[in-house]
Every structure is written in structure tokens, then in C-alpha cells.
Amino acid sequence: MTVIVAARTKGNGVVMAADSQTSAGWEKIQADRTKLWTDGQYLVGAAGCVRTAQVVKHFTTWPKWRDGEDDDREAFLVKQIVPAIRRAVNDQGVL
């Protein structure tokens, strides 16, 4: 099970943390996998299939967030971020 937590800071920032254990079923696979990374404007966390996380990390073309233009964060996530991740995953043949 992956644990990823995020918290807002007083200074208008965000702090994220995650465990680093990977597993398959009940077996431990590796204890040093990074499940968080930054890419441009984004701090990204991944859980689940390691291959899918690698594809999201290395093949997603992240859309630009524009202050004043993209004020609805939920709409931006649904209309821009999710399709960008889907394109990367589909293009690389990962389900």
C-alpha cells in the first residue's frame, strides 16, 4: 500500500511526502523507489504500477498553469491534467 500525504503551509506552499516501498501482492520488491517528483510547475505523486508511474513521470507533457486565466483548479485538473496523463499512458501502451 502506498501512502502519499500533502499539506498546505502557512506561506501558501505545499509539502508532500510518500513512502518508498514497492510491492507485488504481499511481497516486498524494492525499498528505494521515489514516488514523488517535480516537473516544471508540478509536484507529482504516484501509486500503483511502477511502470505506469515511470511513463507518467517521463512521457507526460504537462500543461502550463496560468494565474488569472486558470482560476478554476478543479476544471484545470479535469480538462488539462487528466487528459495529458491519459495521452502519455495510452501512447506508451500502459493500461
Secondary structure, DSSP 8 states (H G I E B T S, - for coil): ---EEEEE-TTS-EEEEE---EEETTEEEES----EEEETTEEEE--S-HHHHHHHHHH-------TTT---HHHHIIIIIHHHHHHHHHHTT--
